[in-house]
Amino acid sequence: MAKQVLQINFNMSISRSDFENASAPVAAVIAETPGLTWKVWAIDEGRKEVAGIYLFDDNSSAQKYQAGEIVAMIKGNPAFSNVTLKQFEVMEDLTKVTRGPIQLVHA
């Protein structure tokens, strides 16, 4: 059961402060997502592009999140465009060497 990284990117037509204000209550909901270890929020204000980088315990958790309400809200929000989702399996051995912030749990 390999950890999974999910990357969600999109452009926005609202200001950073409006995005942060609207996202603050959603952040608490995301934090409670089953199988989510962490999420990093990122922004390129010049390009009005936002990114979310997530670490999930396994593929099933990442897939359920992508099929869930939060991602549906992102895709359906008229203030967001060019939504992309990419999922990757974590390469644990190399990530350990470079001190990647993952907690590796082996059965």
Secondary structure as the mmCIF struct_conf table of DSSP 4:
data_model
#
loop_
_struct_conf.conf_type_id
_struct_conf.id
_struct_conf.beg_label_comp_id
_struct_conf.beg_label_asym_id
_struct_conf.beg_label_seq_id
_struct_conf.end_label_comp_id
_struct_conf.end_label_asym_id
_struct_conf.end_label_seq_id
STRN STRN1 GLN A 4 MET A 12
BEND BEND1 SER A 13 ILE A 14
HELX_RH_AL_P HELX_RH_AL_P1 ARG A 16 ALA A 31
TURN_TY1_P TURN_TY1_P1 GLU A 32 GLU A 32
TURN_TY1_P TURN_TY1_P2 PRO A 34 GLY A 35
STRN STRN2 LEU A 36 ASP A 44
TURN_TY1_P TURN_TY1_P3 GLU A 45 LYS A 48
STRN STRN3 GLU A 49 PHE A 56
BEND BEND2 ASP A 57 ASP A 58
HELX_RH_AL_P HELX_RH_AL_P2 ASN A 59 GLN A 66
TURN_TY1_P TURN_TY1_P4 ALA A 67 ALA A 67
BEND BEND3 GLY A 68 GLY A 68
HELX_RH_AL_P HELX_RH_AL_P3 GLU A 69 GLY A 76
TURN_TY1_P TURN_TY1_P5 PRO A 78 ALA A 79
STRN STRN4 PHE A 80 GLU A 89
HELX_RH_AL_P HELX_RH_AL_P4 GLU A 92 VAL A 97
TURN_TY1_P TURN_TY1_P6 THR A 98 ARG A 99
BEND BEND4 PRO A 101 PRO A 101
#
